[in-house]
């Protein structure tokens, strides 16, 4: 497995790297994993060290994916280090807290640059290498792509755009042997959610509305990603796999039959 993974510092990104490595080793393959993150903390190098401790060939690069030149440089470095590329996983992304009437345009553009545009630029740069290996791309989207997320400004719009971009890539690049899919987490423990899941009350309130009655763990997302870029999903492309405990099906659970008009005479 020769993989490039963005947004790997902690949480979901870290778990994806570990899962890709574990599964490759279990298949008797030597993993080569190239890690990318902002590098604003020691976390990036910590994940690299963790992988190397497993016997994995790993390298890391700090980069700013809002810079339109960064994705090409990142892919070039990854292909050189790995000796090719089997998988590209775009996990980097972030929300903006606030309202549409007050969001700053520069913040909006920054979010779309990292959440959406970076996937296009990474994919175009990696196209030749992925075509040669008949490889796969997986983007981390969100249930927010299909559900309004209060106070997250255009996050839902950016994730919806990400899903459609991945579908378009799957359609256009399918003849080249490149598969492109998304994984959409629901309420999952991660860096972006730790502030709203920091107390037992916050956790219990969220767990109570999830059909499976628990919040997602980074490992849940990583398992889906590993499947989608691995050898057992070679006929799967253009899909958005929801790993959300069934949360997107709860809307009518908050409306009684009488309120919904079902018992009107």
C-alpha positions as CSV (number, residue, x, y, z in Angstrom):
1,X,0.0,0.0,0.0
2,X,1.5,3.3,-1.2
3,X,-0.7,6.0,0.3
4,X,-0.9,9.8,0.7
5,X,-3.1,10.9,3.5
6,X,-3.9,14.6,4.4
7,X,-5.0,15.9,7.7
8,X,-3.3,13.2,9.8
9,X,-2.3,15.0,13.0
10,X,-4.9,13.4,15.3
11,X,-8.3,11.7,15.4
12,X,-9.7,10.4,12.1
13,X,-6.5,11.1,10.0
14,X,-4.3,9.4,12.5
15,X,-6.6,6.4,12.7
16,X,-6.8,6.1,8.9
17,X,-3.0,5.9,8.6
18,X,-2.8,3.3,11.3
19,X,-5.6,1.2,9.7
20,X,-4.1,1.4,6.2
21,X,-0.8,0.2,7.7
22,X,-2.3,-2.6,9.8
23,X,-4.3,-3.9,6.9
24,X,-1.4,-3.8,4.5
25,X,0.8,-5.6,7.0
26,X,-1.9,-8.2,7.5
27,X,-1.9,-8.9,3.7
28,X,1.9,-9.3,3.8
29,X,2.6,-6.0,2.1
30,X,5.0,-3.3,3.1
31,X,3.2,0.0,3.6
32,X,4.6,3.3,2.4
33,X,2.6,6.1,3.8
34,X,3.1,9.8,3.2
35,X,1.6,12.1,5.8
36,X,0.4,15.6,5.4
37,X,-0.9,18.2,7.9
38,X,-0.4,21.8,8.8
39,X,2.5,21.0,11.0
40,X,1.4,23.5,13.6
41,X,2.0,21.0,16.4
42,X,4.1,18.0,17.1
43,X,1.3,15.7,16.2
44,X,2.3,15.1,12.6
45,X,5.8,13.9,13.6
46,X,4.2,11.8,16.4
47,X,2.0,9.9,13.9
48,X,5.1,9.4,11.7
49,X,7.0,7.9,14.6
50,X,4.0,5.8,15.6
51,X,3.9,4.3,12.1
52,X,7.7,3.7,12.0
53,X,7.4,1.9,15.3
54,X,5.1,-0.6,13.5
55,X,7.7,-1.2,10.8
56,X,6.0,1.1,8.3
57,X,7.9,3.3,5.8
58,X,6.6,6.7,6.6
59,X,7.4,10.3,5.7
60,X,5.7,13.6,6.7
61,X,5.3,17.0,5.1
62,X,3.8,20.1,6.6
63,X,1.7,22.0,4.1
64,X,-1.1,24.6,3.7
65,X,-3.7,23.1,1.3
66,X,-5.3,26.5,0.9
67,X,-2.2,27.4,-1.2
68,X,-3.1,26.2,-4.8
69,X,0.5,25.2,-5.4
70,X,0.8,23.0,-2.3
71,X,-1.2,20.0,-3.6
72,X,1.1,19.4,-6.6
73,X,4.2,19.7,-4.4
74,X,2.7,17.3,-1.9
75,X,1.8,14.7,-4.5
76,X,5.2,14.9,-6.1
77,X,6.9,14.3,-2.8
78,X,4.6,11.4,-2.0
79,X,5.1,9.7,-5.3
80,X,8.9,10.1,-5.0
81,X,8.9,8.7,-1.5
82,X,6.5,5.9,-2.0
83,X,7.7,4.9,-5.5
84,X,4.2,5.4,-6.9
85,X,0.8,5.8,-5.4
86,X,-2.1,3.3,-4.7
87,X,-4.3,5.6,-2.6
88,X,-5.0,9.2,-2.0
89,X,-7.1,10.0,1.1
90,X,-8.2,13.6,1.6
91,X,-9.1,14.0,5.2
92,X,-8.0,17.6,5.7
93,X,-10.9,20.0,6.2
94,X,-12.5,22.3,8.8
95,X,-15.8,24.0,9.6
96,X,-16.5,27.7,10.3
97,X,-18.6,28.6,13.3
98,X,-21.1,31.3,12.7
99,X,-24.0,32.5,10.5
100,X,-24.3,33.1,6.7
101,X,-25.1,36.8,7.2
102,X,-21.9,37.4,9.2
103,X,-19.3,35.0,7.8
104,X,-16.2,36.8,6.4
105,X,-15.7,36.1,2.7
106,X,-12.0,35.2,3.2
107,X,-13.0,32.6,5.8
108,X,-15.6,31.1,3.4
109,X,-13.1,31.0,0.6
110,X,-10.5,29.4,2.9
111,X,-12.9,26.6,3.9
112,X,-13.9,25.8,0.3
113,X,-10.2,25.9,-0.7
114,X,-9.2,23.3,1.8
115,X,-12.4,21.2,1.9
116,X,-13.1,21.1,-1.8
117,X,-10.6,22.6,-4.2
118,X,-7.7,20.7,-2.6
119,X,-9.3,17.4,-3.6
120,X,-9.4,18.5,-7.2
121,X,-5.8,19.7,-7.2
122,X,-4.6,16.6,-5.4
123,X,-6.5,14.3,-7.7
124,X,-5.2,15.9,-10.8
125,X,-1.6,15.8,-9.6
126,X,-2.0,12.2,-8.6
127,X,-3.9,11.1,-11.7
128,X,-1.0,9.6,-13.6
129,X,0.3,7.6,-10.6
130,X,-3.1,6.4,-9.6
131,X,-3.9,5.4,-13.2
132,X,-0.7,3.4,-13.3
133,X,-1.6,1.5,-10.2
134,X,-5.3,1.3,-10.8
135,X,-5.6,3.0,-7.5
136,X,-8.3,4.8,-5.5
137,X,-9.2,8.2,-4.0
138,X,-11.3,8.6,-0.8
139,X,-12.5,11.9,0.5
140,X,-13.8,12.4,4.0
141,X,-17.1,14.2,3.6
142,X,-19.8,14.5,6.3
143,X,-23.5,13.8,7.0
144,X,-23.6,17.6,6.9
145,X,-23.5,17.2,3.1
146,X,-27.1,16.1,3.3
147,X,-28.3,17.6,6.6
148,X,-28.3,21.3,7.6
149,X,-25.8,21.9,10.4
150,X,-26.8,24.8,12.6
151,X,-24.1,27.4,13.2
152,X,-21.6,25.9,10.8
153,X,-22.1,28.5,8.1
154,X,-21.2,27.0,4.7
155,X,-19.7,23.8,6.0
156,X,-22.7,21.8,4.8
157,X,-22.3,23.4,1.4
158,X,-18.6,22.7,1.2
159,X,-19.1,19.0,2.1
160,X,-22.0,18.7,-0.4
161,X,-19.7,20.2,-3.1
162,X,-17.0,17.7,-2.0
163,X,-19.3,14.7,-2.5
164,X,-20.4,15.9,-6.0
165,X,-16.8,16.6,-7.0
166,X,-15.9,13.1,-6.0
167,X,-18.8,11.7,-8.0
168,X,-17.6,13.7,-11.0
169,X,-14.1,12.4,-10.6
170,X,-15.4,8.9,-10.4
171,X,-17.3,9.3,-13.6
172,X,-14.5,11.0,-15.6
173,X,-11.6,9.0,-14.3
174,X,-13.3,5.6,-14.1
175,X,-12.1,4.7,-17.6
176,X,-8.6,5.3,-16.4
177,X,-9.0,2.7,-13.7
178,X,-9.2,5.2,-10.8
179,X,-11.9,4.7,-8.2
180,X,-13.2,7.7,-6.2
181,X,-15.5,7.4,-3.2
182,X,-16.4,9.4,0.0
183,X,-16.9,8.4,3.6
184,X,-19.4,10.6,5.5
185,X,-18.9,10.5,9.3
186,X,-21.7,11.4,11.6
187,X,-21.1,12.6,15.2
188,X,-17.6,11.4,15.7
189,X,-14.9,12.1,18.2
190,X,-12.3,14.2,16.5
191,X,-10.4,17.5,16.8
192,X,-13.2,19.5,15.3
193,X,-15.8,18.0,17.7
194,X,-13.9,17.8,21.0
195,X,-15.2,21.1,22.3
196,X,-18.8,20.0,22.0
197,X,-18.2,16.5,23.3
198,X,-16.1,17.4,26.4
199,X,-18.7,16.7,29.1
200,X,-20.8,13.7,30.0
201,X,-23.9,15.7,29.5
202,X,-22.9,16.7,26.0
203,X,-22.0,13.1,25.1
204,X,-25.2,11.7,26.6
205,X,-27.4,14.1,24.8
206,X,-25.9,13.2,21.4
207,X,-25.8,9.5,22.0
208,X,-29.5,9.5,22.9
209,X,-30.5,10.5,19.4
210,X,-28.2,8.2,17.5
211,X,-30.0,4.9,16.6
212,X,-27.0,2.9,17.6
213,X,-26.8,4.9,20.9
214,X,-23.2,5.7,20.7
215,X,-20.9,8.3,19.1
216,X,-18.5,7.4,16.3
217,X,-14.9,6.7,17.0
218,X,-12.1,7.6,14.5
219,X,-11.5,3.8,14.0
220,X,-15.0,3.5,12.6
221,X,-14.2,5.9,9.9
222,X,-10.8,4.4,9.2
223,X,-12.2,1.0,8.7
224,X,-14.5,2.3,5.9
225,X,-11.7,4.2,4.3
226,X,-9.4,1.2,4.3
227,X,-12.0,-0.9,2.6
228,X,-12.7,1.7,-0.1
229,X,-9.0,2.1,-1.1
230,X,-8.2,-1.5,-0.6
231,X,-8.2,-4.7,-2.8
232,X,-11.7,-5.8,-1.6
233,X,-13.6,-2.9,-3.2
234,X,-12.2,-2.9,-6.8
235,X,-15.8,-2.6,-8.2
236,X,-16.9,0.2,-6.0
237,X,-16.7,3.8,-7.2
238,X,-18.8,7.0,-7.0
239,X,-20.2,6.0,-3.6
240,X,-20.7,8.1,-0.4
241,X,-20.6,5.6,2.5
242,X,-22.3,7.0,5.6
243,X,-20.6,5.9,8.9
244,X,-23.0,7.7,11.2
245,X,-24.8,5.2,13.4
246,X,-28.0,5.9,11.5
247,X,-28.2,9.6,12.5
248,X,-29.4,10.9,9.2
249,X,-32.6,8.8,9.6
250,X,-33.9,10.4,12.8
251,X,-35.7,13.5,11.5
252,X,-39.2,12.1,11.8
253,X,-38.4,10.7,15.2
254,X,-38.8,14.2,16.6
255,X,-42.2,14.6,15.1
256,X,-45.2,12.7,16.6
257,X,-47.7,11.0,14.2
258,X,-50.3,13.5,15.2
259,X,-48.0,16.5,14.7
260,X,-47.1,15.1,11.3
261,X,-50.8,15.0,10.3
262,X,-51.0,11.3,10.0
263,X,-54.0,11.0,12.5
264,X,-56.0,13.8,11.0
265,X,-59.6,12.8,10.1
